[in-house]
Structure formats: C-alpha cells, structure tokens
Amino acid sequence: MIKSSRQTPQDARVYSQYREIDSIHQINQRLIDTAIDTCAKFVGGACYVSWGKDSVAMLHLLCVSGNMAPVVWWRIPELDNPECCAVRDAFLSRYDVPYYEREYDFSSVVKKEKHWKLLQQEFGANRLVGIRADESKTRRLSAIVHGTSGRMSWRPLLYWRSADVFAYIERTDLPLNACYGFLGGGRWKRENIRTHCLYGKIAQRNGRGSGMGKTEWEKEYFTPELRRISQYEHF
C-alpha cells in the first residue's frame, strides 16, 4: 500500500491484519483466466480507471493479456481525491500503457452524464471497467443478463469479490490506494471505501457516493479538501 500521512498508527496496525488475510486468500484461477481472456478480447473503446483497487487489478490484467487498448482516467478536478495521483504514478512507472487523462466540470458535464458521450466520440463506444457484481443488487442482475461483456460494458472482474481483488493486488505487488488504509482505527470496513472523488454534501444532493458512511469517512480524513469543495455545493 502507498504510504500517506493521513493514515494513523492505529490504522496501520489494523491494516497489517488485513494483509495477513490477503496473503493466504486463495483466488480461483478460473476467475483470473476468465478476466485475462475478457481483457484480451476487448475492442472498440478504452479501459477506464479511477486508481481504486478494482481498476488497478483490471489494468494489470489488461497488461497481462497483451491488449494495448487506451487507458483513460476521467477526472473532476474540483473534486479530485488527492491520494489517487500517487497510485497512478506508481503504476505507470512500472507498466507502459497508452495512457490519457480527461478533465470535466461536474455541474455542466458529469452531473448530466455528458462526459461519456465525449469519451465515446474520442476513444470508441465500448468500456472496459472494473465493475463487480457483488457491489450492488443492480449489478448482480446485470451480471445474470449480460455476463462479462454485454452491450458496451466489458467487465473482467464481474464475478470477483472484494477479497479476491485485495488478494490479487497483494500477490502481484501492485500499488494500492492509501485510502484503503484509512480505517478509523477499525471503525471503517476496507471493502466499503470508495476512492474516485470526494463529494462532501454534493453527494447527498445528487445521489452520488454517499452510501456506506462515505460522507462521514471523508470528514474524518479529508477535512481541508472538503472545505475547498464546499464552494461547489451549489451544484
């Protein structure tokens, strides 16, 4: 895991226990083989990353597959999670991928989902994404209907569980976002942490990313950033 001054000594002790679990967790090889095969067959678009655990594992699998699809991080500068850039830098220092970043304004673009149209026009209609079925009921239903590659979304990690992803990252020594170590001394569950953006009260107003205590977790670890973000709460 990438080090961060936000992580407390108590957090570090709790996370050391998680690492012990990761080191002995056995991943079904069929999950890995299927994911690599899905990545290898992906065409007509880009691999979208957020530099959270799922996208890091997916991107590594894409590299293993030999597919040189473009890799894209779409960002909302005013809401950026400051821990994500360190993951990006660590990964790209080890793996040579065709990498792009695109920045969008939340109020006029992302809130209305216009960014996807712009990305499709530039990179193609299809998306390779780190979506997993166990993240929500909607995604479980979609998995039943569409499988790992349905419509425009290709999902190599669809049948992986959170424990599989963390174990894969430990096993392959991939950079892991420091946010997963911000555990409130054990009050926050690692698998519930989301890293893409910081939303503050914007999430509550727009139905984005405020579940599983994310708003309270952000207040605990990102208070200075939330003060900055507060100027955008009119979104």
Secondary structure, 3 states (H helix, E strand, C coil): CCCCCCCCHHHHHHHHHHHHHHHHCCCCHHHHHHHHHHHHHCCCEEEECCCCHHHHHHHHHHHHHCCCCCEEEEECHHHECCCHHHHHHHHHCCCCCCEEEEECCCCCCHHHCHHHHHHHHHHCCEEECCCCHHHCHHHHHHHHHHCCEECCEECCCCCCCHHHHHHHHHHHCCCCCHHHHCCHHHCCCHHHCCCCECCCHHHHHHCCCCCCCHHHHHHHHCHHHHHHHHHHCCC
